[in-house]
Amino acid sequence: MKIKKRIRIVYAIDLDGTLCEWKFWWWAEPAPIKQRIELINRLYIEWAIILIYTARDPEFFTDTYAWLIKHWVKHHWINMWRKPGADVYIDDKAINVEDFF
């Protein structure tokens, strides 16, 4: 019996401005962008690895994690302050290399 191997794609997804509307978290909780969260959750269900990253200070980890749970964002890992290694990056401030050059 042959076992099919599935390739897992690693997605690194920025939080602020990508999955939630940009606001300063210490003033108000940012609103989720539900259509984007639904797409990320579909990728998770389809066997992708989802890494959420943010440039926030690690002292905000608890607030960040609570927001992701509250808004049902499926993920495998949260990375604070550093961009993780991944196959695909989704970020509101990113520019595609082909578009840039």
N, C-alpha and C positions, 0 to 999 in steps of 0.2 A: 504494500500500500504506500503510495506516494503522499507525502505531506507538502501542501503548498506553502511556500514561504511568502509572507506578506512584508513588504517594505514599509516601515513606519517613517513617515516624514515628520521632522521636528519643526514646529512653527513657533517662532518667538514673536509675541504680540505685545505691543506697548499698551499701557492702560490709559493714561490721561490723553484725551483727545482722540483716542482710537476706540476704546470700549465704553468710555464715559465722556460726557461733555466736560470740557476743561473748566474747573473752578478750583479755587484754593480750598483744600479739604478742611482747613481749620476754621473757615467761615461757614461753609455749608456743604452738605453731602452732594456730590455731583450726580446728575441724572444719568442712568444707563442708556446706551444706544442699543436698544433691544434687537434690531435687525442684525447688527454685527455680532452680538452675543449669541443669537440663535445660530448663525453661521459657524462660529467657533465651536459651539456645542455639537453641531453636526459633524464637524471635523473630528472632534474628540470621540464621538460614537463610532465614526468610520475608521478608528484605529490610529489617528494621528497623535503625536505627542505635543501637548500644548504647554508652552512656557510663557508665563506672564512676566513682563519686566517693566520696571519703572525707575526713573532717575531719583525717586524720593529717598530720603534718608531712611536707613533701616529702623529707626525709632518709630516709624509709621507702619511697620509690618502688621501689627495687630489690626489697625484700622483698615489697611488694604485688604488683608485676608477676610475680615468681617464683611467688607463691601462685596468682595467676590462671592462669598457664600450667600449673602442676602439676595444678590441678583442672579443666582444660579449659574455662575460662570464656571463651567467644567474646565479643570486644568490639572496638570501634573506637578507644577513647580512654580514658585514665585521667586524672581530675582530682583533684588533691590540694589540700586546704584550702578549696576553693570549690565551691559548687554550680553546675554548668553550666546554660546555657539548654537547655530541652528541651520536648517536647510532653507527656510523661508522666513523673511522678516516682514512684519506688518506694522507700520508706524505712520502716524499722521505727519511726521516731518521728514520722511524718507524721500529720496529722489532715485528713480531707476537709473542705473548707469547708462543705458542707451539714451534716455531722455537728456541726461546731463551732458554727454559728449556728442 
